[in-house]
Amino acid sequence: MSKKFSTKTKIILFFIFFVSLILRFYKITSIPDSFDGDEAAFGYYGYSLGKEGTDEYGKKFPIYFESIGDYKYPVYAYLTILPVKIFGLNEFSSRFWSAFSGSLLIIVVFFLSFLIWKNKNIALFSSFSLAISPWHILFSRGTYEANLAVFFVATGFLFLILYIKKETNISKLVISLAFFLLAIYTYSAQRAFICLMLFFLVIFLWREKHKKRKIITCISSFFILIVFISSFPWQSRARAESIGIFKVERKYLIDQDIQDDGIAFPGKGSLLVTRIFHNKYNYLILDFLSRYFSHFDPNFLFVYGDKLRPENSIPSFGLLYLIEAPFLILGLLNLTKKESTFGFFPLIWFFLGPVSSSLTIETPNAIRSLLTVPGIAMILGVGLESFFSSIKKLRLQIIVFLVILTAYIGNFSFGLHQYLIHKFYHQPWYTDYGVKEMVEETTKLAPKYKAVVIPQDPYIFFLFYNKILPSQFLKTAKFTPREQKQWGRVESFDKFVFNMPYKCPKIGKLNVLYVCTGTEIPINSRLLNLIRFKDGVPAFSLIEFYPLSQVPLIKPILPRGLNYMIESDSSNDGLLPDSWPTFW
């Protein structure tokens, strides 16, 4: 295929790819500055698998990784073995595959666009739109298995369309199927999307009476069967079931409408009609549709992004550039006008992208609808090419190009400012910022204390940053039985005790290091260290208790933003006896 492109096209594509690499890899270990638990988990699995072939629970080469109870999918974990071997266990090796696959997707979208329209300008505009997409850049710079899965999906359809359009051997079909399989074992949202895309592809081929329609139908049916079978293990559904809309309580809505029917038609209403209109299935469909269409809300796409999950958005900035709005509309209008057998493909992609996300709570959701991005990029490619091709005079083309380029630079600059400055300081408490420093400090202080007590269950950070092998971890680790607790099963290991049910306890034991969150510490506590969020708000306070009777009349002045609790527990001089079963 490369022989069809001029040297100029190759140079432009290489430049776009180079820009995409910079935007995704530059200072990737420190931007974003918050390294979350999922990122630490995938990085650690690359380490533990490479060293001992197990997860942290000692399970040999698992298909699903139990982690905190969400049963992470395997592909990203196993692929991370390589960067961990090369670069060591760190933030870079954990984020490598997301950033690298995000960069490679630019090349895939270029060839996919060219394969559909045979127009190098559309292909270049599509790859350019994706390369600078704030939506895609945002999720390429963190350890997001969803981002890797999007690359697998796009590559799978590239080889599938290549097989259909060209007189090529069956190997292209096999490669396509392999990428689809990788996708469904990388991120669960891909399952419904790929099956629906294949379904529409089969319908189209049968309508066109394409000579390969029977082969594609058989392969599609076979793949959908694989997806169906792969969904049987409960581990593959653990995360999806916990966030699915099928468990949303709608009974109160149904009961209210049934009551309204009874008031409106006392003794005259038809029970059958009421049940037809007011049942859980109708309300489930309405709920799904409401969530689905919310993904096309201009506020979500162009203005504020994912407001429900601030960590998955850029403050006061959309997932797409505002300048792209008219070109997205223009692209949608011109898709059918471009002569192409597969011109419908990006349109179907665009509308199917949010389906999986719409089956979950917290919608619209930027990460679960990330699949939409390649479809949007190709539509933008059509819109930009259609716009510039409609301008016939070269001088006017140059002027318009410079105006649009200036608008893009303005949008990009504002987005960059919001990302590099405001994302660091805007509501950082939604992130895991400061956990690395907390791990380092508590690890350093731990030998001086009987125990280190920590809220929640950040055990994976201790394994990650201290490079603790599973065999070492399991020697002292204690777990809550799975049937008793889905999330946060690790109770303790070594001196570290997790899941303290308070931000900071009012009473504690002597010679124990307590990690507190929030802005208050007990009256009879001594502050050892304070870790702040980037906006100055206290993130973690490391304290130890001493007898309440020894509290001076004039207590030590605390650092800015930190206060003593108003109430205290005076029993046993403000201390828990050593015989007390817990540390709080």
N, C-alpha and C positions, 0 to 999 in steps of 0.2 A: 504494500500500500504506500510505502514511503516514496516510491519512484514517482508517484502522481503529484507530489508536492514540490514546488519550486524552492530554491535556496532561500528566498525571501520568507516564504511561509515557515520553513524550518527554523530560521533565525528568530522570527517573531514567537513561534511556539516555545522555543528554547528559552527566550527571554521571559515569557509568561510563567514557564515552569520554574525558572530561577527565582522570580519574584515570589512565587508561591512557597518555595523552600524557605526563603528569608522570613516571610510572614508567619510561617509555621514553626521554624526552628530557632529563630533569634531569641536568645535568653530564655529558652523554654524551661529551664530549671527554676527560674525565679519569677517568670510571668506566665501564668498566674502564680501569685505568691502563696496561695493556699493549696496545699497538697492534701487531698481528702482520703478517707478510708478506703474507698474503692481503688484509688490509684496505688495506695500502699499495698493493698491486697494483691493486685495483679503483678506488681513488681516483686512482691515477696514470693508469689507462686513461681515466677520465673527462676528465682533463687533456689527455693526449696526443691522444685522438680529437677533442676540442674545438679543439685548437690546430693539429694537423697531419694528423688523420684516420688515424693509424697506431698500432700498438703499439710497444713499445720496440725491436723488431727491424726496424721500418720497414715492416711489412706493412700495406697499405692496407685499412682497414675489415674486419678479419678476422672470420670466424664463430667461430673458437676462438682463444683467446689462449694462446700457447705458455708464457709466464711461465717458471717453473722446470722445465717439462717435464710439468706436470699438465694443460695445455690447458684453461684456465678457460672456462666457458660465457659467452655474449655478453651476455645481457639486462641483468644488473646493471651491467656495464661501460658499455654504451651509455646506460642510464638515468642513470648518475652524471655524464654530461656536464652535465646541467641544474644540479644542486646545486653542482658545481664552478664553473660559470659565475656562479652567484649568490653563493656564499659563499667562493669561492676554493678552492685545493687545501689541504685540511687534514683533520683527523680527523672533524670534523662532517660535511663534505660526503661523505666516504666512508661514514660510518655512517647517513646520512640515510634512505636508502630502506629499510633494514632496520627502523629505528625507526618510520618513517611507515607502512609496510605492516603492521607489527605492530600499530600502533594501529588502522588501518583494518579489520584482521581482526576486531576486536571488533564492529564494525557488521555485517560480513558474517555472522558467526556468529549474531548476533541475528536477522537476517532469515531466515537458513537454518533456524534452530530454529523460528521462527514459521511459516515456510512448511511445515514438516514436521508440527507439532502444533497450529497455530492457537491457541497458548496463550502469552499475553504474559509470564506469570510464568516459564515454562520458558525463553523467549527471554532474559529479563532475567537469570535465574540463570546461563544459559549464558555470556552476554557478561561477566557479573561474574566468573565462574570463570576465564575466559580473561584478563581484564584484570589480575587479580592473580596469575596463574599464574607461579611462580618459573621454571619451565621455559621459558615463552614470553618472559618479561621478560629472562632471561639472554641469549637469542639475539637479542632485538630490540635490544639495546644495543651490539652489535658488527656488523661488516660480514659478515653471514652471508647468502649468496645462497639458502641453504636456507630461511631465514625469509621472504624475498620470494616464493620459489616456493610456499610453503604458502598465502600469500595468493592467488596466482594460481589454485591448485588449488581452494580453497574458493569463490572467486568464480565459477570456471567451473562448479562443481556447483550453485551458487545459481541461475545463469541457466538451467542445464539443467533443474533441477527446476521452475523457474518456467515454462519452456516446456512441460514435460510436464503440469503441473497446471492451467495457465491456458489460456484460449483466446487465445493471443497469436500474433503473426506469427513468421515464421521467423527474424527478427533476433535473438531471444533465443538461438536455437540457434547462430547464427553468432558471437555474442559469447562464448558458452560455449566454442566451439571455439577462438576466438582466445586466450582466457585459458589454455586447456590447452596451446596451442602455446607461449605465453610461458613456461609452467611448465617444459616439457621442455627449453627452451633457457636455463633459469636454473639448474637443478640436476638432476643425472642421476637421483637417486632417485625423482623424480616419474614417470618413464616407466613403470616396473612398476606403481606404485600406481594411476595413472590408468587404465591398461589393465585392471587387475584390477577396479577399481571399475565401469568401464563394462561389463565382462563380467557381473558380478553384477547390474547394473542391467538389462541386456538379458534375463537369465534371469527376473528378477522380472516385467518387463513382459510377457513371453511367457506366463508362468504366469497373470498377471492378465488376460490378453487385452486389454491396453490398446490403445486405438485408434491411438496413436502409436508402437507397438512397432516397426513396420517402419522408420519414419523413424529412430528412435533406433538400431536395429540397423545400418542403413546408415551412419549418421554414426559410430557406434562402430567399425565395421569399417574405415571410411576413416581414422579417427584412429589406430587400431592399426597400419594399414599405414604411415601417416606416421612413427610411432614406429620401426617396423621399418626403414624406409628411412633415417631420420635416424641410426640406429645404425651404418650402414655405414662412414662416415668413421672411420679409426682414431683420430683426435684425440678423437672423442666418447667413446671407450672407454679412453683413455689412463689416466685416474685410476682408473676402475672396475676395470680389469684389474690394476692394481698393488696393489689392496687386496682383490680378490675371493677368495672361499674356494675357487674352482675350481683355484687353483694351490697350495693347501695340500697338503703331502706326507702321504699316508695309507698309503703302501705298507707301512710298518713295522707298522701295525695289522693290515692284511690278512694279511701274511706270518705274523704271530704267531698269528692265529686259524687260518690254514690249517695251521700247524705243530701247534697244539693238536688239530685234527681228526685229523691223522696220528698223534699220540701216543695219542689216545683210541681210534681204530679202526685199529690197524696192519694194513695189508693188506686191510681189510674196508670201509673208507670209500668212499663214492661220490664220485668227482670232480665229477660233475654237481651233486650236493647242495651240496658245498663251494663251488663256483663260484656257485651261486644265492644262498647266504647271505653269502659273503665276497667281495664285489667292490667296486670303487671307487664304483659308483653307490649302493649301499646305505649305504656309509659317508659319502658326500656328503649323502645325505638325512638321516642321523642327525646329522651335523654341523650342517646347516641347522636342523633342529628344535631342537637344543640351543641354538643361538644365538637362534633365534626366541623360545623360551619364556623365555630369560633376560631379555628386555625386559619381562616381566610379573612379575619378581621384586620382591616388596615392598621389599627392600633398595635396589634400583635406583630404584624409583618414590618411596618415602616416607622413606628413611633416609639413604643415602649418595650417591645420584645416580650419575654416571659416574665410577667409581673408576679406570678404565683411562686416562681422559683428564682429569686434574685441572683443566686449563684450561677444560674444558667443564662444570664443575659448581661448586656452592657448597660449601665445606668443611663436612663433617658435616651436610649438609642434603639432603633429597630433592628430586626434580624436582616433586613435588606436596606439598601440605600434609598433614600427618598427619591433621588433622581431616577431610580429604576422603575418607579411606579408606572409612568406612561409607557415605557418600553415593554414592561410585562403585559400590559393591556394590549399594546400593539402586536406583541408576539402571539398572544392568544387569538387575536383577530386574524392574523396572517398564517397561522399554522395550516389551515385547510387550503389556503391559496397557493402554498408552495407545492410544486409537483413532486410528490414522494409517496412511495408505497407504504412507508412506515411513518408518515407525517403525523398520524394519530398518537404515536407512541409517547412522546413527551407530555401530551395532553392527559392521557390516561395516567401516566406517572405522577403528574401534578395533582390530580384529583384522588389518587389512591394513597399518596404519601401519608396523609394524616389519619388513615383508617385505624391502624393499630393504636395510635395515641388516643383516638376517640373512644376506645374501649376501656380506657383507664380513667382514674380520677385525676384531679389537678390538670385541667385542660383550659386553654391550649397549652401544650407542653413542647418546648423547643427541642429537647433531646430526643423524645420519642417520635417526633415528626421530622427528624433530621433527614429521613429518606426522601423528603420532598425536594431537597436542595438540587440534586442533579436535574430533575425535571424543570425546576425554575430556571436553572442556568441555561438549559437548551432553549427554553421559551424566550428568555432574554436575548439569547444569540439571534433568534429569528427576528425579534423586535428591533434590535439594533441594526441588523443587516437590512431589514425592510425599510427602516427610516433613512439610512444613508443611501441606499440604492434608489430611493425616490427623488433624491436631489441630483439633478443631472449636471449642473454646472460645477466644475472642479473648484473654482474659487469659493463658491458658496459652501461646498462640501468641507473645505478646509476651515472656513470661519465657523460653521456649525460644529465641526469636530472639536475645535479649540474651546468653544463655549461649553459643550458637553463634558469635555475633559476637565475644564476648570470646575464645573459643578461636581464631577466625580471626586476631584482632588479636595474640594471643600467638604463634601460629605465624608470622605475618607479621613481627612485631618480631624474633623470633629469627632468621628468615631474613635480614632486613635487616641485623642485626648481623653475621651470618656473612659476608654479601656485602660490606658496607662496611668491615669491620675485618679479618676473618680471610682473606678472599680476597686482600687486599693483601699479607699477610705469610706466608701458608701456601704453601710450596713455590713461590716466584715464579720459580725457575729453569726451570720448565716453560714460561714465557712469554717474550715478546720485550721484557720490561721493560728499560729502559736503552739500547736501540738508538738511540732518538732523540738522547739525550745523547751517545752515542758518535759518531753521524754529525755532530752539531754541533761536537764537539771536534776530531775528525779533519779535518773540512773547514777549521776555523780554523787548525790546525797544518800542514796539507798543504803550503802554499807553502814551508815551511822545510826540507822533506825531498825526497829523490829519489823516494821511493815510500812508500805507506801499505799495509801488509800485514795482511790480515784473515782470520780463520778463517771457514769456511762461505761463504755467498754472499749476503749481505744487500744486494746491489746495488740492489734496488728501493727500499730506504729512502733511499739516496743520491739516486735519481731523484726520489722523492716529496718529501723535505724540502728538497732544493736546487732543486726545480722545474726539472730539466734536461730539455729537449725531446729527443725521439727523434733528431732530426737532429744535435744536439750530442753526444748519447751515442754515436751510431754513428761519429762521426769518429775516435774513439780506442779504441772497444770491441774486445775480442778474445774469441772464443767457441770453446768446445770443439765439435767436430763432433757433431751430434745422435746419430749412430750409435754414438759412443763413450761418451756420457754422457747419461742421461735427466734427472737432477736437477742443477741448478746449472751451467748451460752458460756463464755469463759468467765469463771468466777475469780480465778487468781492463778498466778504462777510465780515461783520464786517468792520475793517479798511484795510483789505487786498485787493488790486486791482491787477488783473492779466493781462497777455497778453500785457504788454508794448512792442511796436513793435521795440524797440531798445535794443541793449546790454547795452547801457548806454546813456541817453539823454544828449544833449549839454546844455539844459536849463530846469529848473524845478521850482517847487514852494517851498516857505518857509515852514518850519515846517512840511515837508514831508520826510519820510525815503525812500530812493531809494535803491533797490538791483540791482547791476550791475554785468554783466558777462564780460569776456574778460580782457584785460590788460590796458585799458585806462579809466580815470575818468575826468570829466570837471575841468577846471581851477578854477572855483569858487565853488568848492565842498570841504567838510571836510570829511576825511575818518574816519569812526567810528569803523569799524572792517574789517578784511580781512581774508577770509577763502581760504585756498590753497588746490589744489590737492596734492596727495602724492608725485608727482614729483617736487613740489614747485611752479608750475604755478598757478597764481591766479584763483580761481574758482568763488568766490562771493566777491564783494566789497560793503559794506554797507556805504552809503554816505548821506549827507544832503547838500543842496545848501545855499549859502549866497550871498549877493550882489557883483557883479563884481567890483564895486568901492572899495570894502573893501579887494580885493585881494592884499596881500603885494608884494612889489617888489621882495623880496626873498621868494618864496613859500616854504612851509614845504616839506622836503625831504620825498618822498614816499618809502614804503618798496620795497625790491628787486622784480623786474618783473612787477611793476605797474608804469604807466607813466601818465602825464597830457596830455589831448588832445591838439593838435597843434591849432585847430580851436575852436572858441567859438562864442556864440550868444550874441551880445552886446545889443540887443533890451531889453528895460525895465530893464536896469542894470543887464542883465543876468538872469532875473527871469520871470516866468509866473505869470500874475495877478490871483488873487483868482477867478475871474469871468471866467477864461479860462475853457472850458468844459472838458478838459482832464488834466492829470498830466504830459503830455509830449508835 
